[in-house]
Every structure is written in structure tokens, then in C-alpha cells.
Amino acid sequence: MKTSIRRTLKSVSVASLAAGMLAAGAATASAHVHVDPESTTAGGYTHLTFSVPNESATAKTNKLEVALPTDTPFNSVSVKPVEGWTAQVVTADLPKPVTVNGATVTKAPGSVVWTADDAHQIGQNEYQTFSISVGVLPDAGTTITLPAKQSYTDGTVVAWDEKTVEGQDEPKHPAPSFVTTAKTAGSDDHHAAATASATPAPASATTPASDGGSTAGWFGLAAGLVGLAAGVTALARTRPAKR
């Protein structure tokens, strides 16, 4: 009897731990403003999805500004509409002329700004995703850093602009970033060509954005589900068989 009780308590503990891991995985998915690139292939075009959680207990997120690179500028930027948010691609003068895809440019898209109406601000325990199509991506091994500013209805502005250094602890407000990769044999250029022909979305967009997730968050979610399944299995084994 005592052995059965101990086994039951152990099973409950495993299930509780699994539930905790599940919650941790979900929290990881929305911990920071981050970017998920659909493709990182140099010389191509890609969709970048920014996940933006609301981290204030008292205010709502009503604006997001993402700075685009000026040392390796994009020659094409278009915005996916988000319901209740207006979007603006802001052109900027480059610090110096840059050759992009064979052409010398002195101006390029410098930032994208999304602003919410009162009914679609991001509230507590909520997040939103914002997607843009960009290209062309620079040489393989280039780190694309996309600093972001998240504004709240109480006037607070959080700058996600700190550099992440490999081997060191992640900073409190890391800048969204990714690294370009080399084109592999058999890569499909059809998507790149289709994306390159896209036109910018109107400022008063009303179509919902697609959802984007965090790789780390999904790993945590998977680990939580595995642990939960193990706990339920162990609990079932402790129940006496029907006679």
C-alpha cells in the first residue's frame, strides 16, 4: 500500500514537472521581441516575421518600429497587412553609397513603423506578429540586426537593441537578428522571384497577419508534452488491475 502511494505521488510530481515545463516553453515563445526568417539564403528574398509580446502589467502596446540595415540595405521591402494597424515603410539616406544587386544606391528603406488603432492594441497576456518581405539578402555569414522599439500606451518605450554575443549571457533587451547562409545545391529560386515582384501594402491595412513562433518556445513545448505523457503513463501503471 505504501509503495503504491509513493508511486502515485511520484507520478503526480512528474506530471506537475511536465506541466511546469509546458508553461516554461510557452513563456519562452513570447519572452522577447524576436524575428523568424522564412529563409536565410544569401542573394535571395525572404519573409521576416516579428513576434511582439506585451510585457506590461498596466499598459498596452500600440506601436512597433523596426530599423532596417543601412550597411547592407534591402532593395525591396513590402509589408503584410495587420488588422487594426497602419504600416509605413520609411526611406532613409544611406551613410554612404552601396552597391546592391549590381546597382549603386544612396537611399533605401530605413525602417518600418506599425501603429495600432485603439481597438487593436496588444493587451496583457497577448502578442501580435508583423511580417515583411525583404531582399536581397547579403553575402553568407552576414549578421542582419534589426533593432526594434516597442511603445506602450503609458508613454513607455522599450528599445530591443542590445547585441547578443556568442558565449555570453543573453542581454535583457536583445535586438532581433539572424545570420545569412550560403545557397545550397538544388535551392528553389521560384519563391525569391515571386517575392521580388511583390508590391508594398497600403498603410491602412485590414488583413490579419500570419502567426509566427519561437523555435526555443516550441522545443520547450515539445519537452513539456513528452514529460506530461510520461507522468500519465506512470500514474496509470500504479492503479490496481481490475479483477
Rosetta blueprint (number, residue, H / E / L):
1 M L
2 K H
3 T H
4 S H
5 I H
6 R H
7 R H
8 T H
9 L H
10 K H
11 S H
12 V H
13 S H
14 V H
15 A H
16 S H
17 L H
18 A H
19 A H
20 G H
21 M H
22 L H
23 A H
24 A H
25 G H
26 A H
27 A H
28 T H
29 A H
30 S L
31 A L
32 H L
33 V L
34 H E
35 V E
36 D E
37 P E
38 E L
39 S L
40 T L
41 T E
42 A L
43 G L
44 G L
45 Y L
46 T E
47 H E
48 L E
49 T E
50 F E
51 S E
52 V E
53 P E
54 N L
55 E L
56 S L
57 A L
58 T L
59 A L
60 K L
61 T E
62 N E
63 K E
64 L E
65 E E
66 V E
67 A E
68 L L
69 P L
70 T L
71 D L
72 T L
73 P L
74 F L
75 N L
76 S E
77 V E
78 S E
79 V E
80 K L
81 P L
82 V E
83 E L
84 G L
85 W E
86 T E
87 A E
88 Q E
89 V E
90 V E
91 T E
92 A E
93 D E
94 L E
95 P E
96 K E
97 P E
98 V E
99 T E
100 V E
101 N L
102 G L
103 A E
104 T E
105 V E
106 T E
107 K E
108 A E
109 P E
110 G E
111 S E
112 V E
113 V E
114 W E
115 T E
116 A E
117 D L
118 D H
119 A H
120 H H
121 Q L
122 I E
123 G L
124 Q L
125 N L
126 E L
127 Y E
128 Q E
129 T E
130 F E
131 S E
132 I E
133 S E
134 V E
135 G E
136 V L
137 L L
138 P L
139 D L
140 A L
141 G L
142 T L
143 T E
144 I E
145 T E
146 L L
147 P L
148 A E
149 K E
150 Q E
151 S E
152 Y E
153 T L
154 D L
155 G L
156 T L
157 V E
158 V E
159 A E
160 W E
161 D L
162 E E
163 K L
164 T L
165 V L
166 E L
167 G L
168 Q L
169 D L
170 E L
171 P L
172 K L
173 H L
174 P E
175 A L
176 P L
177 S E
178 F E
179 V E
180 T L
181 T E
182 A L
183 K L
184 T L
185 A L
186 G L
187 S L
188 D L
189 D L
190 H H
191 H H
192 A H
193 A H
194 A H
195 T H
196 A H
197 S L
198 A L
199 T L
200 P L
201 A L
202 P L
203 A L
204 S L
205 A L
206 T L
207 T L
208 P L
209 A L
210 S L
211 D L
212 G L
213 G L
214 S L
215 T H
216 A H
217 G H
218 W H
219 F H
220 G H
221 L H
222 A H
223 A H
224 G H
225 L H
226 V H
227 G H
228 L H
229 A H
230 A H
231 G H
232 V H
233 T H
234 A H
235 L H
236 A H
237 R H
238 T H
239 R L
240 P L
241 A L
242 K L
243 R L
